């Protein structure tokens, strides 16, 4: 996508997300969730609790409600009309993986840049509750034991790829492989050649180089890279002008979202109260 097209897409999609939340609350209040949607609700609650308070949280009641079986290797197995597969709390197998609610893009970027094996950073839109529009979201697809899985850091989740796509209705917009990601990090940060910047099969950057990367990703820069890598990497603008544009466009996005939030504020109050 050309830059202007990507910018419009990101702004328009961001404007839809407050309305997505309103429609989600309406659906929750009206109790019209399908079986797969209820499962998704419980799944996100379960994996977050297992990550935050694994010692004090008893998962058995919710596992029974979900119809989930814990396997001997610590994973969980589900077989329902909407799909069959395995999942696990991400931090149970990747203890150092970044997992944080509402930070899917950061989590995916971090995982893709450091995973030891075949991994792809994928950005797109999810719509697990099948509403009028989805939510911007990034995940990682990786292989483990010759099987494809999805890492979703915002939901503290690792799941069989097919089951994840079914549950979350993920629609891919762009994919970036790990080798390309490392090359881009090296280029943006003005680091040494790739073979010199990789230590123990992980990208390594001195502080000064991370600062250059952060500057490139400031404002709308990070979203631009995730959803239109070509416009991010091959911009004809100077780094200074590109950084200024990204900052201004993020301000435009935030202003547009603020207007939408104000317009639908009364709807949210009516639903909650």
Secondary structure, 3 states (H helix, E strand, C coil): CCHHHHHHHHHHHHHHHHHHHHHHHHHHHHCCCCHHHHHHHHHHHHHHHHHHCCCCCCCHHHHHHHCCEECCCCCEEEEECCEEEEEEEHHHHCCCCCCCCCCHHHHHHHHHHHCCCCEEEEEEEECCCCCCCCEEEEEEEEEECCEEEEEEHHHCEEEEHHHHHHHHCCEEEEEEEHHHHHHHHHHHHCCCCHHHHEECCEECCCHHHHHHHHHHCCCCHHHHHHHCHHHHHCCCCCHHHHHHHHHHHHHHHHHHHHHHHHHHHHHHHHHHC
